[in-house]
Amino acid sequence: MRNFYPARNVPTHVQLRPRASPGFTLIELLVVMVIIALLLALLMPALGSVRRAAKTTVCMSNLRQMAVSAGSYAVDFKGLSYMYSWTPGRTPSAFPDLVIPAGAPTGSAFAAQATDIIRRRSPSEPNFALPAPWLPPIDYSHLVLLEYMSVPLPVPISACPEDRNLQLWQGDIAAFNAGSFGTRQPAFTGLAMSAFRAKPYSSSYETPPATYDRSPVGTRLGQAGANHYTYVVNNNTRFGPARLDEVTFPSLKVKLHDTHQRHARRQLFFTHPSASQPVLQFDSSVVERKTIDSGLGWAPNNPSIGPTIVSYTPFQYEPPTSTGAPREQFPGRYRWTRGGLKGIDFGPEVTNAR
């Protein structure tokens, strides 16, 4: 038999007091914040590098897609490099104002062909006005490839992923025409006013003149001293597509390149000796090249006197000069390849071509 005895001196109810949380002191919080700041400082450059690498990959993909379309064009046009092909007296347009008479400058037929493409293919501007003066082969040559790209106009892949201004214009042409983007777009003033209206249809990637200038020495296209977008056209200058078999060193000759280095912390004009960027070469390869590794180029109308000097005078929407000065000058390099299509951009320059 078990006996049970009542407990003595045991309280019937015990109340426990909660233990206070120690929390964080101000110094501890400051230490944590400093550690986080240090980690961010270490990670941000790495993240920036990853981002730039990804954008470079997209840019190179754009150029490769251009190369594929250019290859299809060459098959259909019996070995010609893609380029505007209309000539004065042969401008088969349904628009009366784009019929250029025989004897007119060749460049005017190219401008008419580019305008015809924009009117037919752009839903935003079926009445796009013919710009004059305008030399579209420089940074509008991709328009002749529209039939091979299966893309709308403006062409998305014509814009480098770091060319935010061009992407902005492509996205809202009406706002561009109204001047709504301020200093992020051209000012519609001066001689180039009408040509600037075409900018939403342009490309980040430009075509070297040797690809479309078919003129002999003395009448070739030249670089004007005013700025990097101004050219001198002789009355006898003749433009037209080149044959791919005219290119002597296709793996060393640039076919398309950006006007600026964009995939770095600082954007630079492409001829700046510190610039580097992807380029499309005539063998359809896309490689990243340093400007300093390229030849200095030539003066196409005076092959023996040295390189063409290009004055980079940025417009309001372009990256500033590397020094902050209004202008900086550089040799023309692969814009003005010594020897033209027979020349070499990356390697020893040819010396016997004219």
Buried (B, 14 or more C-beta within 10 A) or exposed (E): EEEEEEEEEEEEEEEEEEEEEEEEEEEEEEEEEEEEEEEEEEEEEEEEEEEBEEBBEEBBBBBBBBBEBBEBBBEEBEEBBBBBBBBBEEBEBEBEEBBBEEEBBBBBBBBBBBBBBBBBBBEBBEEBEBBEBBBBBBBBBBBBBBEBBEBEBBBBBBBBBBBEBBBBBBEBBEBBBEEEBEEEBBBEEEEBEBBBBBBBBBBBBBBBBBBBBBBEEEBBBBBEEEBBBBBEBBEEBBBBBBEBEBBBBBBBBBBBBBBBBBBBEEBBBBBBBEBBBBBBBBBBBBEEBEBEEBBBBBBBBEBEEEBBBBBBBBBEBBBBBBEEEEEBEBBBBBBBBBBBBBBBBBBEBBEEBE
